[in-house]
Amino acid sequence: MTNKIIINADDFGLTESCTKAIAAAFSENLISSTTACANGEYIKEAYLIAKDNGFSDKVGVHLNVTEGTPLTENIKSDPFFCKDGKFHGRINRLAKPDKSSLDNLREELFAQISRLKEIGFPISHADSHHHIHTDMFFIDTIAALLKEFGIKKIRLHRNMGKIKFYKVLGKKLYNRKLKKLGFITTDKMGSIEDIKYNPSIIKNSLCEIMVHPDYNRAGDLIDRIDFDENFGVGEKLSDINSLTGGLEKISYNEI
């Protein structure tokens, strides 16, 4: 596995633009896996695109409690997650949620995974929008739910590139816990920027590189890092091939 790499595109089904960009990235062999947002505006179309283009078996679940409208009702009135019936995206990760909020979390994520399965996605692995699955207060709830659905593979807490010293221990403890819980993971996880910081790291271990394909104003396929006046800001996704040094791209199904 040290000569292989996983390039995972987040946000499949979230919007029409990023969904079509992910399909294009698959066709150009720039990515090898993706994860889908069950509450995304384009999720049903995303399944048809994945099926028609032969990558539906390479799609995992992108757990989302930070953007858009929930699928379940109880969480909509829970201020820990929502305001005016929508996810507010300002989860306080230093605050321990009460049992009611954890129950609402479980109910919502159960509905999200169920919806993907009902649409037809087999779900190869799991990660999350804005990394909410790495919240230490959420992990027991999420781990139990993934096991209930037979999802055995999950994204690590980012452990590549520049990491502030006070975050290193927490990330190590979290990643160690995933393995103790029996999940299958890569050895490292990071972004394109992390490869630039330490190019050699991807040759010494199995890494997952997280990307967010989309289009900029010029119509270029990019790894989106931000938006400016509704147009994507980021570097061309085609750069991923030179940065990964020709390593063979594999999906989560292959680990």
VEXVEXTOR-776961 format. One record per residue (C-alpha): residue number from 1; residue in one letter; z, x, y. Coordinates in steps of 0.001 Angstrom, whole numbers, padded with zeros to 6 digits, always signed. Each point is the difference from the previous one (the first is absolute). Layout:
<rec><n>NUM</n><res>A</res><z>Z</z><x>X</x><y>Y</y></rec>
...
END
This chain:
<rec><n>1</n><res>M</res><z>+000000</z><x>+000000</x><y>+000000</y></rec>
<rec><n>2</n><res>T</res><z>+000266</z><x>+002982</x><y>+002371</y></rec>
<rec><n>3</n><res>N</res><z>-003794</z><x>-000055</x><y>+000474</y></rec>
<rec><n>4</n><res>K</res><z>-000055</z><x>-003700</x><y>+000864</y></rec>
<rec><n>5</n><res>I</res><z>+001002</z><x>-002123</x><y>+002983</y></rec>
<rec><n>6</n><res>I</res><z>+000494</z><x>-003671</x><y>+000854</y></rec>
<rec><n>7</n><res>I</res><z>-001395</z><x>-001223</x><y>+003321</y></rec>
<rec><n>8</n><res>N</res><z>+001475</z><x>-003451</x><y>+000587</y></rec>
<rec><n>9</n><res>A</res><z>-001248</z><x>-002337</x><y>+002725</y></rec>
<rec><n>10</n><res>D</res><z>+002653</z><x>-002366</x><y>+001364</y></rec>
<rec><n>11</n><res>D</res><z>-000547</z><x>-003505</x><y>+001451</y></rec>
<rec><n>12</n><res>F</res><z>-002746</z><x>-001381</x><y>-002263</y></rec>
<rec><n>13</n><res>G</res><z>-000479</z><x>-003650</x><y>+000963</y></rec>
<rec><n>14</n><res>L</res><z>+002030</z><x>+000279</x><y>+003209</y></rec>
<rec><n>15</n><res>T</res><z>-003050</z><x>-000423</x><y>+002268</y></rec>
<rec><n>16</n><res>E</res><z>-003748</z><x>-000328</x><y>-000523</y></rec>
<rec><n>17</n><res>S</res><z>-000638</z><x>+003342</x><y>+001708</y></rec>
<rec><n>18</n><res>C</res><z>+002364</z><x>+002151</x><y>-002046</y></rec>
<rec><n>19</n><res>T</res><z>-000943</z><x>-001799</x><y>-003235</y></rec>
<rec><n>20</n><res>K</res><z>-003690</z><x>+000767</x><y>+000455</y></rec>
<rec><n>21</n><res>A</res><z>+000871</z><x>+003560</x><y>+001026</y></rec>
<rec><n>22</n><res>I</res><z>+001979</z><x>+000458</x><y>-003228</y></rec>
<rec><n>23</n><res>A</res><z>-002938</z><x>-001260</x><y>-002043</y></rec>
<rec><n>24</n><res>A</res><z>-002263</z><x>+002483</x><y>+001801</y></rec>
<rec><n>25</n><res>A</res><z>+002480</z><x>+002801</x><y>-000660</y></rec>
<rec><n>26</n><res>F</res><z>-000069</z><x>-000789</x><y>-003721</y></rec>
<rec><n>27</n><res>S</res><z>-003805</z><x>+000000</x><y>-000038</y></rec>
<rec><n>28</n><res>E</res><z>-000043</z><x>+003427</x><y>+001680</y></rec>
<rec><n>29</n><res>N</res><z>+002634</z><x>+001387</x><y>-002413</y></rec>
<rec><n>30</n><res>L</res><z>+002432</z><x>+000680</x><y>+002820</y></rec>
<rec><n>31</n><res>I</res><z>+002898</z><x>-001908</x><y>-001583</y></rec>
<rec><n>32</n><res>S</res><z>+001136</z><x>-000757</x><y>-003549</y></rec>
<rec><n>33</n><res>S</res><z>+002567</z><x>-002821</x><y>+000336</y></rec>
<rec><n>34</n><res>T</res><z>+001013</z><x>-002704</x><y>+002449</y></rec>
<rec><n>35</n><res>T</res><z>+002854</z><x>-002450</x><y>+000527</y></rec>
<rec><n>36</n><res>A</res><z>-000434</z><x>-003613</x><y>+001077</y></rec>
<rec><n>37</n><res>C</res><z>+001948</z><x>-002153</x><y>+002485</y></rec>
<rec><n>38</n><res>A</res><z>+000497</z><x>-003413</x><y>-001599</y></rec>
<rec><n>39</n><res>N</res><z>+000597</z><x>-001623</x><y>+003397</y></rec>
<rec><n>40</n><res>G</res><z>-003053</z><x>+001642</x><y>+001564</y></rec>
<rec><n>41</n><res>E</res><z>-002614</z><x>-002144</x><y>+001699</y></rec>
<rec><n>42</n><res>Y</res><z>-002785</z><x>+001351</x><y>-002238</y></rec>
<rec><n>43</n><res>I</res><z>+001761</z><x>+000248</x><y>-003345</y></rec>
<rec><n>44</n><res>K</res><z>-002144</z><x>-002463</x><y>-001977</y></rec>
<rec><n>45</n><res>E</res><z>-003188</z><x>+001632</x><y>+001218</y></rec>
<rec><n>46</n><res>A</res><z>+001544</z><x>+003392</x><y>-000831</y></rec>
<rec><n>47</n><res>Y</res><z>+000291</z><x>-000948</x><y>-003662</y></rec>
<rec><n>48</n><res>L</res><z>-003661</z><x>-001005</x><y>-000188</y></rec>
<rec><n>49</n><res>I</res><z>-001001</z><x>+003257</x><y>+001702</y></rec>
<rec><n>50</n><res>A</res><z>+002109</z><x>+002035</x><y>-002453</y></rec>
<rec><n>51</n><res>K</res><z>-001392</z><x>-001899</x><y>-002989</y></rec>
<rec><n>52</n><res>D</res><z>-003623</z><x>+000234</x><y>+001131</y></rec>
<rec><n>53</n><res>N</res><z>+000331</z><x>+003717</x><y>+000715</y></rec>
<rec><n>54</n><res>G</res><z>+001867</z><x>+000941</x><y>-003168</y></rec>
<rec><n>55</n><res>F</res><z>+003378</z><x>+001093</x><y>+001333</y></rec>
<rec><n>56</n><res>S</res><z>+002224</z><x>-003042</x><y>-000622</y></rec>
<rec><n>57</n><res>D</res><z>+001928</z><x>+002006</x><y>-002634</y></rec>
<rec><n>58</n><res>K</res><z>+000887</z><x>+002561</x><y>+002675</y></rec>
<rec><n>59</n><res>V</res><z>+001866</z><x>-002432</x><y>+002256</y></rec>
<rec><n>60</n><res>G</res><z>+003779</z><x>-000099</x><y>+000347</y></rec>
<rec><n>61</n><res>V</res><z>+002337</z><x>-002111</x><y>+002118</y></rec>
<rec><n>62</n><res>H</res><z>+000766</z><x>+000894</x><y>+003618</y></rec>
<rec><n>63</n><res>L</res><z>+003362</z><x>-001724</x><y>+000465</y></rec>
<rec><n>64</n><res>N</res><z>+000202</z><x>-001355</x><y>+003525</y></rec>
<rec><n>65</n><res>V</res><z>+002947</z><x>-001357</x><y>+001983</y></rec>
<rec><n>66</n><res>T</res><z>-000917</z><x>+001515</x><y>+003370</y></rec>
<rec><n>67</n><res>E</res><z>-003311</z><x>-001573</x><y>+001095</y></rec>
<rec><n>68</n><res>G</res><z>-001604</z><x>-003419</x><y>-000060</y></rec>
<rec><n>69</n><res>T</res><z>+001235</z><x>-003305</x><y>-001390</y></rec>
<rec><n>70</n><res>P</res><z>+002244</z><x>-000179</x><y>-003090</y></rec>
<rec><n>71</n><res>L</res><z>-001073</z><x>-001917</x><y>-003076</y></rec>
<rec><n>72</n><res>T</res><z>+003427</z><x>-001597</x><y>-000459</y></rec>
<rec><n>73</n><res>E</res><z>+002031</z><x>-002243</x><y>+002300</y></rec>
<rec><n>74</n><res>N</res><z>+003584</z><x>+001305</x><y>-000169</y></rec>
<rec><n>75</n><res>I</res><z>-000814</z><x>+003430</x><y>+001375</y></rec>
<rec><n>76</n><res>K</res><z>-001724</z><x>-001523</x><y>+003036</y></rec>
<rec><n>77</n><res>S</res><z>+003369</z><x>-001017</x><y>+001451</y></rec>
<rec><n>78</n><res>D</res><z>+001751</z><x>+003243</x><y>-000966</y></rec>
<rec><n>79</n><res>P</res><z>+000447</z><x>+002121</x><y>+003171</y></rec>
<rec><n>80</n><res>F</res><z>+000325</z><x>+003144</x><y>-002094</y></rec>
<rec><n>81</n><res>F</res><z>-003732</z><x>-000285</x><y>-000754</y></rec>
<rec><n>82</n><res>C</res><z>-001592</z><x>-002627</x><y>+002226</y></rec>
<rec><n>83</n><res>K</res><z>-000292</z><x>-001559</x><y>+003434</y></rec>
<rec><n>84</n><res>D</res><z>-001784</z><x>-003276</x><y>+000673</y></rec>
<rec><n>85</n><res>G</res><z>-001034</z><x>-000181</x><y>-003642</y></rec>
<rec><n>86</n><res>K</res><z>-001766</z><x>+003366</x><y>-000102</y></rec>
<rec><n>87</n><res>F</res><z>+001084</z><x>+003491</x><y>-001031</y></rec>
<rec><n>88</n><res>H</res><z>+001277</z><x>+001762</x><y>+003118</y></rec>
<rec><n>89</n><res>G</res><z>-000427</z><x>+003518</x><y>-001406</y></rec>
<rec><n>90</n><res>R</res><z>+003319</z><x>+001256</x><y>+001364</y></rec>
<rec><n>91</n><res>I</res><z>+002142</z><x>+000230</x><y>-003125</y></rec>
<rec><n>92</n><res>N</res><z>+003218</z><x>+001887</x><y>+000688</y></rec>
<rec><n>93</n><res>R</res><z>+000059</z><x>+002486</x><y>-002862</y></rec>
<rec><n>94</n><res>L</res><z>+003512</z><x>+001126</x><y>+000839</y></rec>
<rec><n>95</n><res>A</res><z>+001400</z><x>-003508</x><y>-000433</y></rec>
<rec><n>96</n><res>K</res><z>+000845</z><x>-001320</x><y>-003446</y></rec>
<rec><n>97</n><res>P</res><z>-001553</z><x>-003454</x><y>-000490</y></rec>
<rec><n>98</n><res>D</res><z>+002251</z><x>-002738</x><y>-001326</y></rec>
<rec><n>99</n><res>K</res><z>-000587</z><x>-001707</x><y>-003356</y></rec>
<rec><n>100</n><res>S</res><z>-001943</z><x>-002820</x><y>+001619</y></rec>
<rec><n>101</n><res>S</res><z>-002481</z><x>+002432</x><y>+001552</y></rec>
<rec><n>102</n><res>L</res><z>-000410</z><x>+001880</x><y>-003274</y></rec>
<rec><n>103</n><res>D</res><z>-000621</z><x>-003307</x><y>-001770</y></rec>
<rec><n>104</n><res>N</res><z>-002631</z><x>-000834</x><y>+002629</y></rec>
<rec><n>105</n><res>L</res><z>-001550</z><x>+003435</x><y>-000485</y></rec>
<rec><n>106</n><res>R</res><z>-000213</z><x>-000500</x><y>-003739</y></rec>
<rec><n>107</n><res>E</res><z>-001472</z><x>-003485</x><y>+000351</y></rec>
<rec><n>108</n><res>E</res><z>-002679</z><x>+001201</x><y>+002422</y></rec>
<rec><n>109</n><res>L</res><z>-001020</z><x>+003063</x><y>-001994</y></rec>
<rec><n>110</n><res>F</res><z>-000033</z><x>-002054</x><y>-003207</y></rec>
<rec><n>111</n><res>A</res><z>-002437</z><x>-002355</x><y>+001731</y></rec>
<rec><n>112</n><res>Q</res><z>-002155</z><x>+002893</x><y>+001201</y></rec>
<rec><n>113</n><res>I</res><z>-000335</z><x>+001575</x><y>-003430</y></rec>
<rec><n>114</n><res>S</res><z>-000570</z><x>-003415</x><y>-001577</y></rec>
<rec><n>115</n><res>R</res><z>-002761</z><x>-000787</x><y>+002470</y></rec>
<rec><n>116</n><res>L</res><z>-001868</z><x>+003215</x><y>-000776</y></rec>
<rec><n>117</n><res>K</res><z>+000213</z><x>-000743</x><y>-003708</y></rec>
<rec><n>118</n><res>E</res><z>-001154</z><x>-003593</x><y>+000514</y></rec>
<rec><n>119</n><res>I</res><z>-003000</z><x>+001244</x><y>+001984</y></rec>
<rec><n>120</n><res>G</res><z>-000837</z><x>+002370</x><y>-002859</y></rec>
<rec><n>121</n><res>F</res><z>+001303</z><x>+003443</x><y>+000897</y></rec>
<rec><n>122</n><res>P</res><z>+001545</z><x>+001801</x><y>-003007</y></rec>
<rec><n>123</n><res>I</res><z>+002271</z><x>+002105</x><y>+002324</y></rec>
<rec><n>124</n><res>S</res><z>+000027</z><x>+003646</x><y>-001046</y></rec>
<rec><n>125</n><res>H</res><z>+002837</z><x>+001226</x><y>+002236</y></rec>
<rec><n>126</n><res>A</res><z>+002144</z><x>-000777</x><y>+003029</y></rec>
<rec><n>127</n><res>D</res><z>+000627</z><x>+001271</x><y>+003509</y></rec>
<rec><n>128</n><res>S</res><z>+000758</z><x>-001759</x><y>+003272</y></rec>
<rec><n>129</n><res>H</res><z>-000957</z><x>-000722</x><y>+003579</y></rec>
<rec><n>130</n><res>H</res><z>+001878</z><x>+002312</x><y>+002360</y></rec>
<rec><n>131</n><res>H</res><z>+001757</z><x>+001511</x><y>-003052</y></rec>
<rec><n>132</n><res>I</res><z>+002545</z><x>-002811</x><y>-000343</y></rec>
<rec><n>133</n><res>H</res><z>+000356</z><x>+000692</x><y>-003731</y></rec>
<rec><n>134</n><res>T</res><z>+001696</z><x>+003280</x><y>+000904</y></rec>
<rec><n>135</n><res>D</res><z>+002889</z><x>-001826</x><y>+001697</y></rec>
<rec><n>136</n><res>M</res><z>+003085</z><x>+000867</x><y>-002062</y></rec>
<rec><n>137</n><res>F</res><z>+001395</z><x>-003496</x><y>+000552</y></rec>
<rec><n>138</n><res>F</res><z>-003151</z><x>-001547</x><y>-001481</y></rec>
<rec><n>139</n><res>I</res><z>-000713</z><x>+002255</x><y>-002961</y></rec>
<rec><n>140</n><res>D</res><z>+002146</z><x>-001757</x><y>-002615</y></rec>
<rec><n>141</n><res>T</res><z>-001538</z><x>-003375</x><y>+000844</y></rec>
<rec><n>142</n><res>I</res><z>-003532</z><x>+001397</x><y>+000015</y></rec>
<rec><n>143</n><res>A</res><z>+000468</z><x>+002064</x><y>-003162</y></rec>
<rec><n>144</n><res>A</res><z>+001294</z><x>-002989</x><y>-001961</y></rec>
<rec><n>145</n><res>L</res><z>-002908</z><x>-002118</x><y>+001206</y></rec>
<rec><n>146</n><res>L</res><z>-002642</z><x>+002589</x><y>-000899</y></rec>
<rec><n>147</n><res>K</res><z>+001475</z><x>+000371</x><y>-003472</y></rec>
<rec><n>148</n><res>E</res><z>-000082</z><x>-003774</x><y>-000401</y></rec>
<rec><n>149</n><res>F</res><z>-003756</z><x>+000112</x><y>+000601</y></rec>
<rec><n>150</n><res>G</res><z>-000502</z><x>+003090</x><y>-002153</y></rec>
<rec><n>151</n><res>I</res><z>-001029</z><x>+002199</x><y>+002945</y></rec>
<rec><n>152</n><res>K</res><z>+001041</z><x>+003504</x><y>-001027</y></rec>
<rec><n>153</n><res>K</res><z>-001616</z><x>+002202</x><y>+002649</y></rec>
<rec><n>154</n><res>I</res><z>+001165</z><x>+000325</x><y>+003584</y></rec>
<rec><n>155</n><res>R</res><z>-000537</z><x>+002156</x><y>+003070</y></rec>
<rec><n>156</n><res>L</res><z>+002527</z><x>+002688</x><y>+000813</y></rec>
<rec><n>157</n><res>H</res><z>+001810</z><x>+000391</x><y>+003285</y></rec>
<rec><n>158</n><res>R</res><z>-002148</z><x>+002429</x><y>+002031</y></rec>
<rec><n>159</n><res>N</res><z>+000954</z><x>+003566</x><y>-000940</y></rec>
<rec><n>160</n><res>M</res><z>-002874</z><x>+002108</x><y>+001388</y></rec>
<rec><n>161</n><res>G</res><z>-000622</z><x>+001617</x><y>+003367</y></rec>
<rec><n>162</n><res>K</res><z>+002439</z><x>+000219</x><y>+002887</y></rec>
<rec><n>163</n><res>I</res><z>+003172</z><x>-001929</x><y>-000779</y></rec>
<rec><n>164</n><res>K</res><z>+003045</z><x>-000025</x><y>+002249</y></rec>
<rec><n>165</n><res>F</res><z>+002842</z><x>+001828</x><y>-001689</y></rec>
<rec><n>166</n><res>Y</res><z>+002376</z><x>-002960</x><y>+000081</y></rec>
<rec><n>167</n><res>K</res><z>-002511</z><x>-002144</x><y>-001916</y></rec>
<rec><n>168</n><res>V</res><z>-000633</z><x>+002445</x><y>-002850</y></rec>
<rec><n>169</n><res>L</res><z>+003092</z><x>-000863</x><y>-002035</y></rec>
<rec><n>170</n><res>G</res><z>-000517</z><x>-003750</x><y>+000276</y></rec>
<rec><n>171</n><res>K</res><z>-003594</z><x>+000297</x><y>-001184</y></rec>
<rec><n>172</n><res>K</res><z>+001023</z><x>+002185</x><y>-002939</y></rec>
<rec><n>173</n><res>L</res><z>+002714</z><x>-002431</x><y>-001057</y></rec>
<rec><n>174</n><res>Y</res><z>-002375</z><x>-002949</x><y>+000240</y></rec>
<rec><n>175</n><res>N</res><z>-002756</z><x>+001700</x><y>-002000</y></rec>
<rec><n>176</n><res>R</res><z>+002523</z><x>+001100</x><y>-002608</y></rec>
<rec><n>177</n><res>K</res><z>+001208</z><x>-003578</x><y>-000293</y></rec>
<rec><n>178</n><res>L</res><z>-003534</z><x>-001253</x><y>-000659</y></rec>
<rec><n>179</n><res>K</res><z>-000255</z><x>+002310</x><y>-002988</y></rec>
<rec><n>180</n><res>K</res><z>+003461</z><x>-001007</x><y>-001255</y></rec>
<rec><n>181</n><res>L</res><z>-001125</z><x>-003609</x><y>+000184</y></rec>
<rec><n>182</n><res>G</res><z>-002892</z><x>+000892</x><y>-002284</y></rec>
<rec><n>183</n><res>F</res><z>-002901</z><x>-000209</x><y>+002453</y></rec>
<rec><n>184</n><res>I</res><z>-003073</z><x>+002200</x><y>-000317</y></rec>
<rec><n>185</n><res>T</res><z>-000851</z><x>+001859</x><y>+003198</y></rec>
<rec><n>186</n><res>T</res><z>-002049</z><x>+002871</x><y>+001316</y></rec>
<rec><n>187</n><res>D</res><z>+001764</z><x>+003286</x><y>+000808</y></rec>
<rec><n>188</n><res>K</res><z>-000761</z><x>-000131</x><y>+003716</y></rec>
<rec><n>189</n><res>M</res><z>-001056</z><x>-002611</x><y>+002555</y></rec>
<rec><n>190</n><res>G</res><z>-001295</z><x>+000450</x><y>+003505</y></rec>
<rec><n>191</n><res>S</res><z>-002892</z><x>-000394</x><y>+002432</y></rec>
<rec><n>192</n><res>I</res><z>-003092</z><x>+001904</x><y>+001043</y></rec>
<rec><n>193</n><res>E</res><z>+002075</z><x>+001601</x><y>+002748</y></rec>
<rec><n>194</n><res>D</res><z>+002402</z><x>+001301</x><y>-002640</y></rec>
<rec><n>195</n><res>I</res><z>-002861</z><x>+001716</x><y>-001860</y></rec>
<rec><n>196</n><res>K</res><z>-001014</z><x>+001698</x><y>+003218</y></rec>
<rec><n>197</n><res>Y</res><z>+003569</z><x>+001230</x><y>+000441</y></rec>
<rec><n>198</n><res>N</res><z>+000169</z><x>+001460</x><y>-003514</y></rec>
<rec><n>199</n><res>P</res><z>-003418</z><x>+000034</x><y>-001761</y></rec>
<rec><n>200</n><res>S</res><z>+001301</z><x>+001771</x><y>-003112</y></rec>
<rec><n>201</n><res>I</res><z>+002489</z><x>-002717</x><y>-000953</y></rec>
<rec><n>202</n><res>I</res><z>-002646</z><x>-002248</x><y>-001538</y></rec>
<rec><n>203</n><res>K</res><z>-000987</z><x>+002732</x><y>-002461</y></rec>
<rec><n>204</n><res>N</res><z>+003462</z><x>+000442</x><y>-001449</y></rec>
<rec><n>205</n><res>S</res><z>+000906</z><x>-003601</x><y>-000836</y></rec>
<rec><n>206</n><res>L</res><z>-001408</z><x>-003488</x><y>-000403</y></rec>
<rec><n>207</n><res>C</res><z>-000120</z><x>-001467</x><y>+003494</y></rec>
<rec><n>208</n><res>E</res><z>-000709</z><x>-003394</x><y>+001468</y></rec>
<rec><n>209</n><res>I</res><z>-001628</z><x>+000042</x><y>+003410</y></rec>
<rec><n>210</n><res>M</res><z>+000386</z><x>-003227</x><y>+001958</y></rec>
<rec><n>211</n><res>V</res><z>-002867</z><x>-001080</x><y>+002261</y></rec>
<rec><n>212</n><res>H</res><z>-000849</z><x>-003097</x><y>+002079</y></rec>
<rec><n>213</n><res>P</res><z>-003790</z><x>-000401</x><y>+000054</y></rec>
<rec><n>214</n><res>D</res><z>-001545</z><x>-001933</x><y>+002879</y></rec>
<rec><n>215</n><res>Y</res><z>-002835</z><x>+000268</x><y>+002520</y></rec>
<rec><n>216</n><res>N</res><z>+000068</z><x>+001355</x><y>+003538</y></rec>
<rec><n>217</n><res>R</res><z>-002082</z><x>-001164</x><y>+002962</y></rec>
<rec><n>218</n><res>A</res><z>-002943</z><x>+002140</x><y>-001095</y></rec>
<rec><n>219</n><res>G</res><z>+000066</z><x>-001509</x><y>-003466</y></rec>
<rec><n>220</n><res>D</res><z>+001319</z><x>+003166</x><y>-001647</y></rec>
<rec><n>221</n><res>L</res><z>+002161</z><x>-000339</x><y>-003100</y></rec>
<rec><n>222</n><res>I</res><z>+003365</z><x>+001442</x><y>+001010</y></rec>
<rec><n>223</n><res>D</res><z>+003542</z><x>+000476</x><y>-001206</y></rec>
<rec><n>224</n><res>R</res><z>+001613</z><x>-002352</x><y>+002532</y></rec>
<rec><n>225</n><res>I</res><z>+003182</z><x>+001226</x><y>+001622</y></rec>
<rec><n>226</n><res>D</res><z>+000102</z><x>-002354</x><y>+002983</y></rec>
<rec><n>227</n><res>F</res><z>-001987</z><x>-002526</x><y>+002006</y></rec>
<rec><n>228</n><res>D</res><z>-001197</z><x>+000271</x><y>+003595</y></rec>
<rec><n>229</n><res>E</res><z>-001364</z><x>-003210</x><y>+001516</y></rec>
<rec><n>230</n><res>N</res><z>-000570</z><x>-001343</x><y>-003522</y></rec>
<rec><n>231</n><res>F</res><z>-002048</z><x>+002990</x><y>-001142</y></rec>
<rec><n>232</n><res>G</res><z>+001225</z><x>+002403</x><y>-002629</y></rec>
<rec><n>233</n><res>V</res><z>+001269</z><x>+003427</x><y>+000924</y></rec>
<rec><n>234</n><res>G</res><z>-000044</z><x>+002686</x><y>-002676</y></rec>
<rec><n>235</n><res>E</res><z>-001978</z><x>+002778</x><y>-001644</y></rec>
<rec><n>236</n><res>K</res><z>-003119</z><x>-000521</x><y>-002089</y></rec>
<rec><n>237</n><res>L</res><z>+000988</z><x>-000834</x><y>-003543</y></rec>
<rec><n>238</n><res>S</res><z>-002808</z><x>+002172</x><y>-001373</y></rec>
<rec><n>239</n><res>D</res><z>+002152</z><x>+003010</x><y>+000936</y></rec>
<rec><n>240</n><res>I</res><z>+002181</z><x>-000807</x><y>-003018</y></rec>
<rec><n>241</n><res>N</res><z>-002422</z><x>+001717</x><y>-002382</y></rec>
<rec><n>242</n><res>S</res><z>+000114</z><x>+003361</x><y>+001748</y></rec>
<rec><n>243</n><res>L</res><z>+003760</z><x>-000222</x><y>+000433</y></rec>
<rec><n>244</n><res>T</res><z>+000654</z><x>-000709</x><y>-003679</y></rec>
<rec><n>245</n><res>G</res><z>-002115</z><x>+002934</x><y>-001094</y></rec>
<rec><n>246</n><res>G</res><z>-002044</z><x>-001870</x><y>-002571</y></rec>
<rec><n>247</n><res>L</res><z>+002962</z><x>-001172</x><y>-002100</y></rec>
<rec><n>248</n><res>E</res><z>-000875</z><x>-002812</x><y>-002381</y></rec>
<rec><n>249</n><res>K</res><z>+001091</z><x>-003369</x><y>+001376</y></rec>
<rec><n>250</n><res>I</res><z>+001799</z><x>-002264</x><y>-002460</y></rec>
<rec><n>251</n><res>S</res><z>+001573</z><x>-003442</x><y>+000247</y></rec>
<rec><n>252</n><res>Y</res><z>+003572</z><x>-001019</x><y>-000738</y></rec>
<rec><n>253</n><res>N</res><z>-001286</z><x>-001433</x><y>-003278</y></rec>
<rec><n>254</n><res>E</res><z>-000658</z><x>+003543</x><y>-001167</y></rec>
<rec><n>255</n><res>I</res><z>+003534</z><x>+001370</x><y>+000323</y></rec>
END
